[in-house]
Amino acid sequence: MTTERKRTLLAVLAHPDDESFGPGGTLARYAAQGVDVHIAIATDGAAGSVAEGFEHARDELAAVRAKELEAAVRILGGTLHQLAYRDSGYVGDPANDHPEAFVNADVHEATGRVVRLIRELQPQVVITHDETGGYFHPDHIMCWRITTPAFHAAGDPAQYPEIGPAPYRPGRLYYTVLPNRWIKLVFIPLMRLRRQDPTRMGRNQDIDLTRIGQPSDQIHARINIIDTWETKRLASAEHKSQGGGTGFGGFLPQWLQKRLFGTEFFMRAEPPARPGLVEKDLFSAAD
């Protein structure tokens, strides 16, 4: 008699708060279903901007964000892993010049860290950022650069033979994404209602919202997170040094946020998705 192996999910994300502000509802949903959820964060987040009232924490931001991250992951129901790289900044940030910044890491070595996690944890599903990093953040893109090849290398005995345990290839690789149509119909109008420029988003006003998002034919999974919205909100609130919100639209009433943002979106990278595929479960066997 054989027993079915426990479902396991590994998310490889760039910064402390990406797990909550990003696919937090999905991670909480699967954890609540009994899935063994693992969250690997690549950097210490020390190069990020700080919310008002946390200016004093700038010199110890890595330690502050580490505590916030641990609390958030506990709320989501996951197990935390740290890749322990130094945070890089956004495009053009002087932090990117530091030799220990994540964007300057040896890609082969960094990929090996993810290979090790995959072989040890044996997840059926792996999640990371897409090739644009969502909003073109270099660290997000670097996660895509190392996790995508690690997905393939982990199952190849010829690659990273020095890294144990035995080779293992997950069943599916997903990228967390936003639909560009959703951004045009929801996010940009909301910004204009608030008399904000959608081409100058973020605390440093260096994010162009009009460039963000994937077309609808690249959205292969839509995960309903209404039931775990409150868990995502509580986990996000732990990231006080980063504003503690659930993403753009945090100024809206909770009921409206749930209605507008109660779905999280993913692109399926492996196995290749057939045209028109829209999944409602990342572990579903059906195409």
N, C-alpha and C positions, 0 to 999 in steps of 0.2 A: 504494500500500500504506500503510495506516495502522497506527500503533503505539499500543498501549494506554497511556494516561497512568499514571504512577506513582501508586500509592495513597498518599494523604496523610491524616493525622489531626491535628487541632488540639484540644488540651485547654486550656480556660481555667479556671484554678482560683485560689483566693483567696490561699493562704499557702505559703511555703516549708514543705514536708513534706506538703502536701495531695496532691501528685503521687505520693508514695511510700506514705503511710499509706492513701490512697484507692485510685484505680484503677491503682496501680503495676504490678500483675501484668498487667493488660490492656495498658497502654502498653508494657511490656517484651515481651509476647507479639507485638504487632504489629511492634515494632522488629525483633525476631528474625526475623520473616517478610519483612523487607525493606520494610515500610511506612515512609514518611517521617513520623516522629512529632515533632510540635512541641508544646512545653509552655509556655504563657504563664501566668506567676504575677503576680497583680494587685498584691500588697503586699510590703513588706519584712519583715513578720512581727515587727516590733520590739515590739509590744504583747503578744505572747504570754507565757505563763508559762515559767519555765525549770526544767529538771531539777536535781535535787540535784547540787551540785558546779559549777554554772554561774552561781551568784549573782554572781560577780565580773564576768560578761560582760553584766550588765544594761545598762550604759551604752553598750555597743558591740554590742548584740544584732543589729542590722540587718546589720552586717558579718560577724558570726559565722554568721548564718543564710544569708547570700548564699554564703559558701564551702561550707556544708553542701549547699545547694541545687544548686550547680554540680556538686559531686561526685556527688550522687544522680542527677541527670539524665544524667550521663555513663554511670553504671551501667545506667540504664534503657534507654539507647540513643537518647535523644531530643535535640532541639535546643531550647535554652532561650531564651525571650523574657520580658522584664520590662516590665510596664505601669507600674511605678515609682510606685505610690501608697504613702502612709503607712498603716501597719497601723491598723486599728480594733480595739477590744476586744470582748469578749462583751457581751451585753445589760446595760446599766447601767454599763459601764466608763467612767470619766472620759476615756479615750483617744478615745472617740467624739465628744467635744466639740471636738477639735482641728480647725481649719478645713481642714487638709490631709489629714485622715483619709479613707480610701477611701469611707466611707459618706456623706461630705459632698461628694464629687466631683460635678461637673456631669454628669448622666446622658447628655446628648447628646454631650458631648465624650468621655466614657469609652466610650460605645458606638462612637464613631468610631475609637477605637484598635483595637477588635476588628474593625471593618469593614476597616481597613487591613490587618490580619493576614490576614483571610480572602481579600481580593482579591490580596494578594501571594503567599500560600501555596497558594491554591486547594485546600483540603482537601475530600475527599468526605464526611468525617465530622467533626463537631464535638462535643465533650463539655464539659459544665460541671456545676455543682451544680444541684440542683432548687430549687423555689421555697421550700422550708423551710430550704435551706442544709444539709440533713442533720441538723443539731442546732441550728438557729435562730441560727447565728452571723451577725451583720449583714454581714460581708464576703462570706460564702458567698452570702447572699441577693442582695447587690449584684452578684456575678458573674452570677447568673441574670438579674438586671434588665438588664444590659447585653449579655450574650451572646445571649439570645433575640432581642431586636430586631435585633442586629447580623447574625444569621443571615439574616434576611429583608432587611435594608437593603443588605447587601453585593451582592445581585443586582439591586438597583433603581437604574437610572441617575439617577432623580430624587432619590435620597437620597445625601447626602455626595458631590456631584459634584466637589468639590475634592480628594477623596481618590482617588488612583490605586492600582494600575492599573485596567483595565477592570472593570466590574461582574461579579461572579461569585457564584452562590448554591450552597452545598454541597448534597449530596444528603440528608444526615441530621443530625439534632440529637438527642443523647442527654443525659439527666441521670443522674449517678451517684447511686445510692440504696441503701438497706438495706431489706430486707423486714421489716415490723413483726412478722410471724409468726416470723421467724428470731430477732429480738431477744427476743421473749417466750419462745421455746423454748430459746434458747442463751445469749444474753448475760445476761439477768436471772437465770436460775438460777445461772450461773457467779458472778455478783456475790454472790448470797445464800449460795453455798457458801463464799465468802471473807468472809462476815459484813459485806458492804458494802451500803449503801442505794442501790438503783438509781435513786432520785429525786435523788441527790446525787453525781453522777459527775463525774470530772475533778479536776485539781489544786485548782481553786477550789470544787469541789463545787457547781457552779451549773448542771449539765446534768441534766435529768430524762429518763432513758432510756425511761421508759414513754410518752413523747410522741413518740418518734423512730421513723421508718420509714414505708414505703409499703405499702398492702395488696397482696396477691399479684396482683390483676388490673391493677395499675399497673406490674408488673415485666415488661418486654417482651424483655429480653435477659439471658442468664446466660452469662458468659464463664468457661470453665474455665482457671484459672491455675496448676494443679499444676506444669506444666513450667517456669513462670517464678516459682514461689514463692521460690526461693533468690535470684533477682535482686531481687525485691521486698524480701526481707529485708535484703539487702546495701545496697540503696538507702536503706531506712528507717533502717538502722544509722548512716548518715552524719549523720542529724539528731540528733546527740548532745545538743544543747542542749534538745531537745524529748523526750528520753527514748530515742530511737533504736529504738522498737518498731515492730511491724507493726500496731499498733492494740490494742484491748482483747483480752485473752487472751494477751498476750505472756509471761505467767508460765507458760503451759502448755508441755509438751514440744513440740519442733518437729513431730514426726510427728502429734500431735493437732491442732496449729494448722492444719497442711496439710489434714487431714481435715475440720475444722470450717469453715475459712475459705478453702477452695480454689476458691471461685467468687466473682466480682464481678458486681454487679447494676446494671442500667440501665433507665431509663424512656425510651421513644422518644417524643420530642415532635414531631418532624417527619421524614417525613410521619406523620400520625396513624396509630396502630397499630390494627389490627382487634382485636376482642375475642378473647382467648385466645392472642394471638401470643406465642411464646417463641422468640427468636432465639439462635443460638449463635455468630454472627459479625456484628459491627457493619457489615461491608462486604457482607453477603449481599444478593443482588438479590431473593431471594424473600421474600414476605410470608406 
